[in-house]
Amino acid sequence: MTAAVLSTGTELTRGELVNTNATWLADALTTLGFDVTELATVGDDTAAIRRTLERLGHEHAVIVCTGGLGPTTDDLTSAVVAELLGVPLERDQASLETIRARLARIGRGVVAESNAKQADFPRGATILANDWGTAPGFAVRLGRALAFFLPGVPSEMSAMFHARVAPLVEPLERTRRHQIRLRTYGLPESEVNDRLTGLETRHGVTLGYRASLPEIEVKVLAPGATAEEAARRARAAADEVRATLGDTVVYGEGDVTYAGALVALLRERGQTLALAESCTGGLAAELVTRVPGSSQAFLGGVVAYANTVKARLLGVDPALLAAHGAVSAEVAVAMAEGTRSALGATFGLSFTGIAGPDGGSAEKPVGLVHFALAAPTVTKTVQRVFPGARDQVRRRAVYLGLSLVRRALVDGG
């Protein structure tokens, strides 16, 4: 059974906002068992919204539309649906009182007409209460489709979908689906695909891939007669993905980040990390400190751009800098050992390189980064030349650096 998602708003068609609602809804509907075959986006234009809804109503069993339910003049959805159905708009007094009460709680005692129109619905519509905002949603039959209309505010939309929409559409689709998202780093997309050849057939699942520099997400989608069966099949296939790619490549599931997985490992083992960053400019520390609880594993770091800072704060010998240059394995080692010693960490990790777009030479090209990982018994060095623009070089470098720590924790490498 197919489903479609329609997002309305000129701010979306102009690229002023990223359309996170569409991807969230597509995932939610897929999990419920629907084949989501279209994500449509139209601006705040009556004719365009009407044309799109009319077409989707003929082609799909379920439509979920977001946006256009607010108080402003460009919020057109309710009026367009009423026109399409050939019915008038009618004000729902219960919804109006709910809006009035919500506004009163935030100190607005008078309900302006612009807010009151949020209680106007096509005659015969099923009203979907919004306990998280002022704009209720509604549901109608459009052609052969059951169509749901939700606010565009992401937090309101997702809460209303779970509470109001999912219970109504779940009985429509007998097939259940369960998806597991595996997060990987360290192999290109083509190699991940090749290593997993035949897995779909063995388990009766569908694999999907999403590249997000420098990670690859592997999505395992399994059908089943029941939710439990779908979950079992997805887990069996996901376990084979893990076994095939290995724990150094597959670092987690769902929304876990690479830095989050590393912090969890460090905390689990009671070990700590200190950073010394030059070309990455604090990006490694920023990604690590996004993780709640990172303070239990991350002691701190130094962004040492200037050679004087490398010398004064990290103890890098000026003679070493003069002999080898800041972008060198020798200086990377001194930076890593310096930050480990200064902060008293289990591991000291350093980055020094040329992120570009200028500053390279034949001997030391743009994209060259030297890394060092100082551990309790040994200091290891790595160097890479990364392709891409400045931000891509920095991001690739941070991931490789963090992977050195993770590899030391996972397999001692």
C-alpha positions in Angstrom: 0.0 0.0 0.0 1.5 3.3 -1.1 1.8 6.6 0.8 2.9 10.1 -0.1 4.2 13.0 1.9 3.3 16.6 0.8 5.1 19.6 2.3 3.8 23.1 1.7 5.7 26.3 2.1 7.5 28.8 -0.1 10.3 28.8 2.5 10.9 25.1 1.4 10.7 25.6 -2.3 13.1 28.6 -2.1 15.6 26.5 0.0 15.4 28.8 3.0 14.6 25.8 5.3 15.7 22.2 5.1 12.7 19.9 4.8 13.2 17.6 7.8 9.5 16.9 8.1 9.4 14.9 4.8 12.3 12.6 5.7 10.9 12.0 9.2 7.4 11.2 7.9 8.8 8.9 5.2 10.7 6.9 7.8 7.7 6.8 10.1 5.3 5.6 7.4 7.9 3.1 6.1 8.2 1.6 9.6 4.4 1.2 9.7 4.6 -0.9 6.6 3.7 1.6 3.8 5.6 2.0 0.6 6.4 5.7 0.5 6.8 6.4 -3.2 6.6 10.2 -3.3 7.8 13.2 -1.4 6.2 16.3 -2.9 6.9 19.9 -2.0 4.9 22.9 -3.2 5.0 26.6 -2.3 2.2 28.7 -0.8 0.2 28.7 -3.9 -3.5 27.7 -3.9 -3.6 26.2 -7.4 -0.3 24.2 -6.9 -1.5 22.8 -3.6 -4.9 21.8 -5.1 -3.3 20.2 -8.2 -0.9 18.2 -6.1 -3.5 17.0 -3.6 -5.9 16.0 -6.3 -3.2 13.9 -8.1 -1.9 12.3 -4.8 -5.5 11.4 -3.8 -5.9 9.4 -7.0 -2.5 7.6 -6.7 -2.0 6.7 -3.0 -3.8 5.2 -0.1 -2.4 7.6 2.5 -1.3 11.2 2.3 0.3 13.1 5.1 0.6 16.9 4.5 2.5 19.3 6.6 2.3 23.1 6.7 -0.2 25.8 5.9 -2.2 25.5 9.1 -0.9 28.6 10.9 -2.4 32.1 11.5 -0.9 34.1 8.6 -2.2 34.9 5.1 0.1 32.4 3.4 -1.4 29.5 5.5 -3.8 28.1 2.8 -4.2 24.4 3.5 -7.7 24.3 5.1 -9.2 26.6 2.5 -7.7 24.6 -0.4 -8.9 21.3 0.9 -12.4 22.7 1.5 -12.5 24.0 -2.1 -11.2 20.7 -3.4 -14.0 18.8 -1.6 -16.6 21.3 -2.6 -17.6 22.1 1.1 -17.5 25.2 3.2 -15.1 25.9 6.0 -16.7 25.7 9.4 -15.3 27.0 12.8 -15.0 24.3 15.4 -15.8 25.9 18.8 -14.0 23.2 20.9 -10.8 23.9 18.9 -11.3 27.6 19.3 -11.6 27.3 23.0 -8.4 25.2 23.1 -6.6 27.9 21.2 -7.9 30.6 23.5 -6.8 28.7 26.6 -3.3 28.0 25.2 -2.8 31.7 24.2 -4.1 32.8 27.7 -1.4 30.6 29.3 1.3 32.6 27.6 -0.3 36.0 28.5 -2.4 36.6 25.4 -6.0 37.0 26.5 -7.5 38.1 23.2 -7.7 35.7 20.3 -7.0 37.6 17.1 -9.0 36.6 14.0 -5.7 35.3 12.5 -5.4 32.8 15.3 -9.1 32.0 15.3 -9.0 30.9 11.7 -6.8 28.0 12.9 -10.1 26.5 14.2 -11.7 26.5 10.7 -11.9 23.1 9.0 -13.6 21.7 5.9 -17.1 20.5 6.7 -17.0 16.8 7.7 -13.3 16.7 8.5 -12.0 14.7 11.5 -10.2 17.1 13.7 -6.8 16.1 15.1 -6.2 17.8 18.4 -2.8 19.5 18.9 -1.7 19.3 22.5 1.7 20.8 21.6 0.8 24.0 19.7 -2.0 26.3 18.6 -2.8 24.7 15.2 -5.0 21.6 15.2 -4.8 19.2 12.3 -7.5 17.4 10.4 -8.2 14.3 8.3 -10.4 13.9 5.2 -10.9 11.4 2.4 -9.4 12.7 -0.9 -10.2 10.4 -3.8 -9.0 7.0 -2.7 -6.6 8.4 -0.1 -7.0 9.0 3.6 -5.4 12.4 3.9 -4.0 13.9 7.1 -3.0 17.5 7.5 -0.5 18.5 10.3 1.3 21.6 11.3 4.7 22.3 9.9 6.5 22.8 13.2 8.6 19.6 13.4 8.1 19.0 17.1 4.3 19.4 16.8 4.1 17.4 13.6 6.0 14.4 15.0 4.1 14.3 18.3 0.7 14.6 16.4 1.7 11.8 14.0 2.5 9.4 16.8 -0.6 10.3 18.8 -3.3 11.0 16.1 -2.2 9.6 12.8 -0.4 6.3 13.4 -3.3 4.7 15.3 -5.6 5.4 12.3 -3.3 4.3 9.5 -1.6 1.3 11.1 -4.6 -1.0 10.7 -4.7 -0.2 6.9 -1.4 -2.0 6.2 -1.1 -5.7 7.1 2.6 -5.9 6.3 4.7 -4.6 9.1 8.2 -3.3 8.6 11.2 -2.8 10.9 14.3 -0.8 10.0 17.7 -0.9 11.7 20.2 1.8 10.8 23.8 0.8 11.1 26.4 3.6 11.3 29.7 2.8 9.6 33.0 4.6 9.0 36.2 3.5 7.3 35.0 1.8 4.0 33.8 3.5 0.8 30.2 3.0 -0.2 31.0 0.7 -3.1 33.0 -1.7 -0.9 30.4 -1.8 1.8 27.9 -2.7 -0.9 30.1 -5.4 -2.4 30.9 -7.0 1.0 27.1 -7.3 1.7 26.3 -9.0 -1.6 23.7 -11.8 -1.2 22.6 -10.7 2.3 19.3 -9.3 1.0 18.4 -12.7 -0.5 19.4 -14.7 2.5 17.3 -12.7 4.9 14.5 -11.4 2.7 15.3 -7.8 3.5 16.1 -4.6 1.6 19.4 -2.8 2.2 19.7 0.9 1.6 22.8 3.1 1.8 23.2 6.8 2.7 26.6 8.6 2.4 27.2 11.5 4.7 30.9 12.5 4.6 32.8 10.6 5.7 30.2 8.0 7.0 28.1 5.4 5.3 24.7 4.5 6.9 23.4 1.0 6.1 19.7 0.7 6.4 18.2 -2.8 6.9 14.5 -2.9 6.2 12.6 -6.2 6.9 8.9 -7.0 6.3 6.9 -9.3 8.5 3.3 -10.5 9.2 3.7 -8.9 12.6 5.9 -6.2 14.1 7.7 -8.8 16.1 8.5 -10.9 13.1 9.8 -7.9 11.1 12.0 -6.9 14.1 13.5 -10.4 14.3 14.3 -10.6 10.6 15.8 -7.1 10.7 17.9 -8.0 13.7 19.2 -11.2 12.1 20.2 -9.3 9.0 21.8 -6.5 10.9 23.8 -8.9 13.0 25.2 -10.4 9.7 26.1 -6.9 8.5 28.0 -6.3 11.7 29.8 -9.6 11.5 30.7 -9.0 7.8 31.9 -5.5 8.1 33.5 -5.8 11.6 33.3 -3.8 14.7 36.0 -1.4 13.7 33.7 -0.3 10.7 30.2 -0.6 12.2 30.4 1.7 15.2 26.7 2.0 16.3 23.0 2.0 15.4 20.3 4.6 15.0 21.3 8.2 15.8 24.5 7.5 17.6 27.4 9.7 16.4 31.0 8.6 15.8 32.2 10.9 18.6 29.3 9.5 20.8 30.4 5.9 20.2 34.0 6.8 21.1 33.0 8.7 24.3 30.9 5.6 25.3 33.9 3.3 24.9 36.2 5.6 26.8 33.7 5.8 29.7 33.1 2.1 29.7 36.9 1.5 30.0 37.5 4.3 32.5 39.9 6.0 30.1 40.3 9.6 29.1 41.3 11.7 26.0 43.1 15.0 25.5 43.4 16.8 22.1 46.0 19.0 20.4 44.6 20.5 17.3 46.2 22.7 14.7 44.6 22.4 11.2 41.3 21.1 12.6 40.9 24.2 14.6 38.9 22.7 17.5 36.5 20.7 15.4 37.4 17.4 17.1 36.8 18.9 20.5 33.5 20.4 19.3 32.2 17.0 18.0 33.3 15.3 21.2 31.7 17.9 23.5 28.4 17.6 21.7 28.0 14.3 23.4 26.2 14.4 26.7 28.4 13.1 29.5 31.6 13.6 27.5 33.2 15.4 30.5 33.7 12.0 32.0 36.0 11.0 29.2 37.3 14.2 27.6 39.6 16.2 29.7 40.2 19.1 27.3 42.4 20.2 24.5 44.5 22.9 23.0 43.9 24.6 19.6 47.6 25.4 18.7 47.6 27.3 15.5 50.7 29.3 16.0 54.1 27.7 16.5 54.6 29.8 19.6 51.5 28.2 21.1 52.7 24.7 20.2 55.9 25.5 22.0 54.5 27.3 25.1 51.4 25.2 25.8 52.3 21.8 24.4 56.1 21.8 25.0 57.0 21.4 21.4 60.8 22.1 21.0 61.3 25.1 18.8 64.3 23.3 17.3 62.0 20.5 16.2 59.7 23.1 14.5 62.6 24.7 12.8 64.0 21.4 11.6 60.8 19.7 10.4 58.1 22.3 10.1 54.8 22.4 12.0 53.3 19.9 9.5 55.4 16.9 10.3 55.2 13.6 12.1 57.8 14.8 14.6 55.8 17.8 15.6 52.6 15.7 15.7 54.3 13.3 18.2 55.4 16.2 20.4 51.9 17.7 20.3 50.2 14.5 21.3 52.7 13.7 24.0 52.5 17.2 25.2 48.7 17.4 25.6 48.6 13.9 27.2 51.2 14.9 29.8 49.7 18.4 30.4 46.2 17.1 30.9 47.0 13.8 32.5 44.9 11.8 30.0 45.1 8.1 28.9 45.4 9.2 25.3 46.7 12.3 23.7 45.7 12.9 20.1 47.1 15.5 17.8 46.4 16.9 14.3 48.7 19.1 12.3 48.3 19.7 8.5 47.3 22.0 5.6 43.6 22.3 5.2 43.8 24.7 2.3 42.9 26.1 0.0 46.4 27.7 0.1 49.6 26.9 1.8 50.6 23.7 0.1 53.8 22.8 -1.7 55.1 19.9 -3.8 56.6 18.3 -0.6 53.6 19.1 1.6 50.4 19.4 -0.5 47.1 20.9 0.5 45.2 18.2 2.3 48.2 16.7 4.1 47.6 15.9 7.7 49.9 14.3 10.3 48.3 12.6 13.3 49.8 11.2 16.4 48.2 9.1 19.2 50.1 9.0 22.5 49.1 6.1 24.6 50.5 4.9 27.9 53.2 2.7 26.3 53.6 3.9 22.7 53.0 6.8 20.4 51.9 6.0 16.9 51.8 8.3 13.9 49.8 8.4 10.7 49.7 10.7 7.7 47.1 11.2 5.0 46.5 13.5 2.1 42.7 14.2 2.0 40.8 15.4 -1.1 38.2 18.1 -1.1 37.7 21.7 0.1 38.9 23.0 3.4 35.9 21.9 5.5 35.9 18.5 3.9 39.6 18.1 4.7 39.1 19.1 8.3 36.1 16.8 8.8 37.8 13.8 7.2 40.9 14.5 9.4 38.8 14.6 12.6 37.1 11.3 11.9 40.4 9.6 11.1 42.0 10.9 14.2 39.1 9.8 16.4 39.2 6.4 14.7 42.8 6.0 15.9 41.6 6.2 19.4 38.6 3.9 18.8 40.8 1.3 17.1 43.2 1.4 20.1 40.2 0.7 22.4 38.5 -1.9 20.2 41.4 -4.0 19.1 44.5 -2.5 20.4 45.5 -1.4 16.9 
